[in-house]
Amino acid sequence: MSVVTERPAAIASLRRLRIYGAADNLLIAVALGLCALRLVMASSLGLADDEAYYRIWSLAPSLSYFDHPPMIAWMIGGGRMLLGDSALGIRLVAPFCHLLGAFLLWRTAYLLYGRATAQTAVWLYLAMPLLAVGGILMTPDLPSVLFAGLVLWSLAELDRSRNANWWLAVGVFAGLGLLSKYTNLFLGATIVLWLVATPENRKWFRSPQLWIGGLIAVAAAMPVVIWNAEHGWASFAKQFGRVGHSGTLGPAYLFEYLGSIIALASPLVAIFAAVGLLGVARAAVARRRSNDILLMAAVLPMLAYFTFHALHDRVQGNWPAPLYPPLAICAAIAIEAITLERRRKALFASALALGFLATGVIYADALRPMPIAARMKDPTEQMHGWPALADAIDRKRAETNAAWIATSSYATTGQLAMALRGRSDVAQLDQRIRYEFLPRIPAATLRKPALYVELDRRIDLALLKSKFRGVKKVGTLTRANGLPGGATYQLYLAADPRVPPI
């Protein structure tokens, strides 16, 4: 009798496993396909301004840098070692980090909420425009999101297994996150909140592994501390100075901040994420379950800080990037809670379609700027036209007998250093701390005339005249950036330096 009753249940279980297996295989295939697409995009697009600047960092690895910790420079350096000093070499790591992030998110969501939520969360992760763009570009947000995901995954493994040795992994990944971006300091708040708010987790304060993991994180982050100590705490002052900004309180930046999250997560995904986060927060307060508190703690500290920051100053759209994977889990929870299957499937499909459509439009515009982009600020324009502009600049340099190229912005410096590599030295006249890790241009070269090149709106004649006695405009060039009119650069011949110009 027991065999008869158990057999249908066993058959049903096997059928569910087949369904899950097929769904997982489809998800894996899509994730791999998108990784391949991003590799193609990475090799086809010119560098963004920030990427070109970070490439300079990779030319001479340092303990840290003025703007950010060193992880992005180390990653770019690794890619360049493998594939050379090309767009694909510089970006090689990005698509694979995004792919690894998808697998980490699946495992994390599975441990916390089960297979169905894990599958839905990863689909939403793949469709988020911010993360889709971040899977191509090499910026500090890439390792920041990756190591934040690794910390959350390690905590989920700890929560499931109750094996204290996972604290060592948490320490390693938290430390590497601090080598990626200062935003990852919020992970400390995540850990403390999870420990304190969950009664059964307070025992971990008596675990040696917790404190050893903390020491590992501090030790891993020491290169950043040492660099700052040697440079007057300049990077800390630059980044943490934003915390004390005393701008006028108002809603303008807050609306901009919320709008950027809605757009960069995709509108339907953002709505589901808000609904899911509210549900998780309520459950965390009511039931005090460890998984709910962990997910809430992964989101709320950073979300609360940036919301407060937006009340008095602008929050750049990429700053909250580590929030997007846990928000994908929140959105998946909200979708899975819809009881009517037809409605759930329709809303899920709509959320994916809208996200992938937005990502497709961004990718298409990056490859070939669309006419509508001419009427708005298009960040992809900076990826176009640099080789031709560099050739024209190099001809003008030879024509004017200039020995090197001078600029007054990190964006122009990075782009021309990439486009002119091997043909001319390029140096920014001010903010030497950005480049103190590089070998200095020979003094004999600096005594010779320089060709100053800068974008129209960034021209700094006062700076130029403070460095050189002889300043003469020698032309104007246009970078074909895919938009009507292009981008205009002014050229000046600068001779007879007053002091060493850099």
C-alpha positions in Angstrom: 0.0 0.0 0.0 2.8 2.4 0.8 4.4 1.7 -2.5 1.2 2.6 -4.3 0.8 5.9 -2.4 4.5 6.9 -2.6 4.9 6.3 -6.3 2.8 9.2 -7.6 4.6 11.5 -5.2 8.0 10.3 -6.5 6.9 10.7 -10.1 5.7 14.3 -9.4 9.0 15.0 -7.7 11.0 13.8 -10.7 8.9 15.9 -13.0 9.6 19.0 -11.0 13.3 18.2 -11.1 13.1 17.9 -14.9 11.3 21.3 -15.1 13.8 22.9 -12.8 16.7 21.4 -14.8 15.4 22.7 -18.1 14.8 26.1 -16.5 18.3 26.2 -15.1 19.8 25.1 -18.4 18.0 27.9 -20.2 19.1 30.4 -17.7 22.7 29.2 -17.9 22.6 29.3 -21.7 21.2 32.9 -21.7 23.8 34.0 -19.1 26.7 32.5 -21.2 25.2 34.0 -24.4 25.0 37.5 -22.8 28.6 37.1 -21.6 29.7 36.4 -25.2 27.7 39.4 -26.5 29.4 41.6 -23.9 32.8 40.4 -25.0 32.0 41.4 -28.6 30.7 44.8 -27.3 33.8 45.2 -25.2 36.1 44.8 -28.3 33.9 46.9 -30.6 33.5 50.1 -28.5 36.0 52.8 -27.8 36.9 53.5 -24.1 34.8 55.7 -21.9 36.7 58.6 -20.3 36.9 56.9 -16.9 38.1 53.6 -18.5 40.9 55.5 -20.3 41.9 57.2 -17.1 41.9 53.9 -15.1 44.1 52.3 -17.9 46.7 54.9 -17.0 46.6 53.5 -13.4 47.4 50.0 -14.8 50.6 51.3 -16.5 52.3 51.5 -13.1 50.5 49.6 -10.3 50.4 51.3 -7.0 49.1 50.6 -3.5 46.2 52.9 -4.2 45.2 56.0 -6.2 43.8 59.4 -5.6 40.2 58.7 -6.8 39.7 55.0 -5.8 41.4 51.9 -4.3 43.6 49.9 -6.7 41.5 46.8 -7.6 40.3 48.2 -10.9 43.9 49.0 -12.0 45.0 45.5 -11.1 42.1 43.9 -13.1 42.8 46.1 -16.1 46.5 45.2 -15.8 45.7 41.5 -15.8 43.6 41.8 -19.0 46.2 43.8 -20.7 48.8 41.2 -19.9 46.7 38.5 -21.5 45.3 40.3 -24.6 47.4 43.5 -25.0 46.8 47.2 -24.7 43.5 47.1 -26.6 39.9 47.8 -25.7 39.2 44.1 -25.3 42.4 43.6 -23.2 41.4 46.5 -20.9 37.8 45.2 -20.5 38.5 41.5 -20.6 37.6 40.9 -16.9 34.2 42.8 -17.0 32.0 40.2 -18.8 33.3 37.4 -16.7 32.8 39.3 -13.4 29.1 39.9 -14.5 28.7 36.2 -15.3 30.2 35.1 -12.0 27.9 37.6 -10.3 24.9 35.8 -11.8 26.0 32.4 -10.5 26.7 34.0 -7.0 23.3 35.6 -7.0 21.6 32.3 -7.9 23.3 30.4 -5.0 22.7 33.2 -2.5 19.0 33.5 -3.4 18.7 29.7 -3.4 20.1 29.4 0.1 17.9 32.2 1.4 14.6 31.6 -0.4 14.7 28.5 -2.6 15.2 27.6 -6.2 12.2 29.4 -7.8 13.2 32.7 -6.2 16.9 32.1 -7.3 15.9 31.6 -10.9 13.7 34.7 -11.0 16.3 36.8 -9.3 19.0 35.9 -11.8 16.7 36.6 -14.8 16.0 40.1 -13.3 19.7 40.6 -12.6 20.5 39.9 -16.3 17.8 42.4 -17.4 18.9 45.3 -15.2 20.4 48.0 -17.5 23.0 49.3 -14.9 24.5 45.8 -14.4 24.3 45.1 -18.1 26.4 48.2 -18.9 28.6 47.4 -15.9 29.3 44.0 -17.5 31.2 45.8 -20.3 32.9 48.8 -18.8 35.9 48.6 -16.5 35.1 51.0 -13.6 35.5 50.5 -9.8 31.8 49.6 -9.6 32.6 46.2 -11.3 34.8 44.8 -8.5 32.7 46.6 -5.9 29.6 44.7 -7.0 31.4 41.5 -7.4 33.0 41.4 -3.9 29.8 42.7 -2.3 28.0 39.7 -3.9 30.8 37.4 -2.6 30.3 38.7 0.9 26.5 38.2 0.8 27.0 34.7 -0.6 29.4 33.8 2.1 27.0 35.1 4.8 24.2 33.0 3.2 26.4 29.9 3.3 27.2 30.7 6.9 23.5 31.1 7.7 22.7 27.7 6.1 25.6 25.6 7.3 26.3 27.4 10.7 30.0 26.6 9.9 32.0 29.4 11.6 34.8 29.0 9.0 32.7 31.0 6.6 33.6 34.1 8.6 37.1 33.7 7.1 35.7 33.9 3.6 33.6 36.9 4.6 36.8 38.6 5.8 38.7 37.9 2.6 35.9 39.2 0.3 35.1 42.2 2.5 38.8 43.1 2.4 39.0 42.8 -1.3 35.8 44.9 -1.6 37.6 47.6 0.4 40.4 47.4 -2.2 37.7 48.1 -4.9 35.6 51.0 -3.7 35.0 52.8 -0.5 31.2 52.1 -0.9 32.0 48.6 0.3 32.4 49.9 3.8 28.6 49.6 4.0 29.1 45.8 4.1 30.3 46.3 7.7 26.9 47.8 8.6 25.3 44.8 6.9 27.2 42.3 9.0 26.7 44.1 12.3 23.0 44.6 11.7 22.5 41.0 10.7 24.3 39.8 13.9 22.6 42.2 16.3 19.1 41.9 14.9 19.0 38.1 14.7 18.9 36.5 18.2 20.5 33.2 17.1 23.3 35.0 15.4 24.6 36.9 18.4 26.5 33.8 19.4 28.9 34.5 16.6 30.4 37.4 18.6 32.0 34.6 20.7 33.4 32.9 17.6 37.2 33.4 17.0 36.6 33.0 13.3 34.4 36.2 13.3 37.3 38.3 14.7 39.9 36.6 12.6 37.8 37.4 9.5 37.7 41.0 10.6 41.5 41.1 11.0 41.8 39.6 7.5 39.6 42.3 6.1 41.6 45.0 7.8 44.9 43.5 6.6 43.6 43.2 3.0 42.6 46.9 3.0 46.0 48.1 4.4 47.4 49.1 1.0 44.7 51.8 0.8 45.5 53.0 4.3 49.2 53.1 3.7 48.8 55.1 0.5 46.6 57.6 2.2 49.0 58.0 5.1 51.8 58.7 2.7 49.7 61.2 0.7 48.1 63.3 3.5 44.9 61.2 3.5 44.0 62.8 0.2 41.8 60.0 -1.2 39.9 59.7 2.1 39.4 63.5 2.2 38.1 63.5 -1.4 35.7 60.6 -1.0 34.5 61.0 2.6 34.3 64.8 2.3 31.0 64.2 0.5 29.5 62.9 3.7 29.8 66.2 5.4 28.5 68.3 2.5 26.3 71.1 3.8 24.2 71.9 0.7 20.7 73.2 1.0 18.1 70.6 1.8 15.6 70.0 -1.0 13.8 67.4 -3.0 15.4 68.0 -6.4 18.3 65.6 -6.0 16.1 63.1 -4.3 13.7 62.9 -7.3 16.7 62.6 -9.6 18.2 59.8 -7.4 14.9 57.8 -7.3 14.5 58.3 -11.0 17.9 56.9 -11.7 17.2 53.8 -9.7 13.9 53.3 -11.5 15.6 53.7 -14.9 18.8 51.8 -14.2 17.0 48.8 -12.5 14.3 49.0 -15.2 10.9 50.5 -14.0 9.0 47.2 -13.4 11.9 45.6 -11.7 12.3 48.7 -9.5 8.6 48.5 -8.5 8.8 44.8 -7.7 12.0 45.4 -5.7 10.4 48.1 -3.6 7.4 45.9 -2.9 9.6 42.9 -2.1 11.9 45.0 0.1 8.9 46.3 2.1 7.6 42.7 2.5 11.1 41.4 3.6 11.4 44.3 6.1 8.0 43.5 7.6 8.8 39.8 7.8 12.1 40.6 9.4 10.5 42.7 12.1 7.6 40.3 12.7 9.3 36.9 12.5 13.0 37.8 13.1 14.1 35.1 10.6 17.8 35.2 9.8 17.3 35.1 6.0 15.0 38.1 5.9 17.2 40.1 8.2 20.2 39.3 6.1 18.6 40.5 2.9 17.2 43.6 4.6 20.6 44.4 6.1 22.2 44.0 2.6 20.0 46.8 1.3 18.8 49.3 3.9 22.1 50.8 5.3 23.4 51.9 1.8 19.9 52.8 0.6 19.3 54.9 3.7 22.6 56.7 3.3 22.2 57.6 -0.4 18.6 58.7 0.2 19.9 61.1 2.9 22.7 62.2 0.7 20.2 63.0 -2.1 18.4 65.4 0.1 21.3 67.9 -0.2 23.5 66.8 -3.1 23.6 64.7 -6.3 23.9 60.9 -6.1 25.5 59.6 -9.3 23.5 56.7 -10.8 26.4 54.2 -10.4 27.1 54.8 -6.7 24.5 52.4 -5.3 25.5 49.7 -7.8 26.1 47.0 -5.1 22.4 47.3 -4.1 21.2 46.0 -7.4 21.8 42.2 -7.0 20.0 42.1 -3.6 17.3 44.3 -5.0 16.9 41.6 -7.7 16.2 39.1 -4.9 13.6 41.4 -3.4 11.9 41.8 -6.8 11.9 38.1 -7.3 10.3 37.6 -3.9 7.5 40.0 -4.9 6.9 38.3 -8.2 6.9 34.8 -6.6 4.3 36.1 -4.1 1.7 36.7 -6.9 -0.7 33.8 -6.4 -2.4 33.9 -9.8 0.0 32.1 -12.1 -1.1 33.8 -15.3 -0.7 37.2 -13.8 2.7 36.3 -12.3 4.1 35.0 -15.6 2.8 38.0 -17.5 4.3 40.6 -15.1 7.6 38.7 -15.0 7.8 38.5 -18.8 6.9 42.2 -19.0 9.6 43.1 -16.5 12.2 41.1 -18.4 11.1 42.5 -21.8 11.3 46.1 -20.6 14.7 45.5 -19.0 16.3 43.8 -22.0 14.7 46.3 -24.3 16.3 49.2 -22.4 19.6 47.4 -22.4 19.4 46.8 -26.1 18.7 50.4 -26.8 21.8 51.4 -24.7 24.0 48.9 -26.5 22.7 50.0 -29.9 23.3 53.7 -29.1 26.8 53.0 -27.9 27.6 51.3 -31.2 25.9 54.0 -33.2 24.5 57.1 -31.5 20.8 57.6 -32.2 19.3 60.9 -33.5 17.4 61.4 -30.2 20.8 61.4 -28.4 21.6 64.8 -30.0 18.9 66.4 -27.9 20.2 65.1 -24.6 23.4 64.4 -22.8 24.6 61.1 -24.2 27.4 59.5 -22.2 28.3 57.1 -25.0 29.6 59.9 -27.2 32.9 59.9 -25.3 33.6 56.5 -26.8 33.8 57.7 -30.4 36.3 59.4 -32.7 39.5 59.3 -30.7 41.8 57.5 -33.2 41.1 60.1 -35.9 41.4 63.0 -33.5 44.7 61.6 -32.2 46.1 61.3 -35.7 45.2 65.0 -36.4 46.7 66.1 -33.1 49.9 64.2 -33.8 50.2 65.9 -37.2 49.7 69.3 -35.6 52.3 68.4 -32.9 54.8 67.7 -35.6 53.9 70.7 -37.6 54.4 73.0 -34.6 57.5 71.2 -33.4 55.9 70.5 -30.0 57.6 67.8 -28.0 54.7 66.6 -25.9 50.9 67.0 -25.3 49.5 69.0 -22.4 45.9 68.8 -21.1 43.9 70.1 -18.1 41.4 67.2 -17.4 41.8 63.5 -16.6 39.3 62.6 -19.3 41.3 64.2 -22.2 44.5 62.9 -20.6 43.3 59.3 -20.5 41.8 59.3 -23.9 44.8 60.8 -25.7 47.3 58.7 -23.7 45.4 55.6 -25.1 45.0 56.9 -28.6 48.6 58.3 -28.9 50.4 55.5 -27.0 54.0 55.2 -28.3 53.8 58.5 -30.3 53.9 61.2 -27.7 54.0 61.9 -24.0 50.7 63.2 -22.6 50.4 64.9 -19.3 47.8 66.9 -17.3 49.2 70.3 -16.2 47.5 70.2 -12.8 46.4 67.7 -10.1 49.8 65.9 -10.1 48.6 63.6 -7.3 46.4 61.8 -9.9 49.6 60.6 -11.7 52.3 60.6 -9.0 52.8 56.8 -9.6 54.0 57.4 -13.2 57.6 58.0 -14.2 58.1 61.7 -14.8 58.5 63.0 -18.3 62.2 63.8 -18.8 63.1 67.4 -17.9 64.7 68.0 -21.3 61.3 67.2 -23.0 59.4 69.5 -20.6 61.6 72.4 -21.5 60.5 72.1 -25.1 57.2 73.5 -26.4 54.0 71.6 -25.7 50.8 71.3 -27.7 47.9 72.0 -25.3 44.7 70.2 -26.3 41.4 70.4 -24.4 37.7 70.2 -25.0 36.0 73.6 -25.5 34.2 73.7 -22.2 37.3 72.5 -20.3 39.8 75.1 -21.6 41.8 76.6 -18.8 43.9 79.5 -20.2 44.7 80.8 -16.8 46.4 77.5 -15.9 48.2 77.4 -19.2 49.5 81.0 -18.9 50.7 80.3 -15.3 52.8 77.5 -16.7 54.2 79.0 -20.0 55.2 82.5 -21.0 54.4 81.9 -24.7 50.8 80.8 -25.4 49.4 80.9 -29.0 46.3 79.4 -30.4 47.2 77.1 -33.3 43.9 75.5 -34.3 40.7 73.8 -33.6 39.8 70.1 -34.2 36.5 68.2 -34.1 36.1 64.7 -32.7 33.4 62.8 -34.7 31.4 61.5 -31.7 28.3 60.4 -33.7 26.4 63.5 -32.8 25.7 66.6 -35.0 28.6 69.0 -34.7 30.8 66.6 -32.9 33.0 67.6 -30.0 35.3 70.7 -30.4 38.9 70.8 -29.1 41.1 73.9 -29.0 44.8 73.6 -29.6 47.5 76.0 -28.2 51.2 76.0 -28.6 52.8 76.6 -25.2 56.5 77.5 -25.0 59.0 78.8 -22.6 57.9 77.3 -19.4 58.0 79.5 -16.3 58.8 76.5 -14.0 58.7 72.8 -14.6 55.1 72.6 -15.9 54.3 69.3 -14.2 
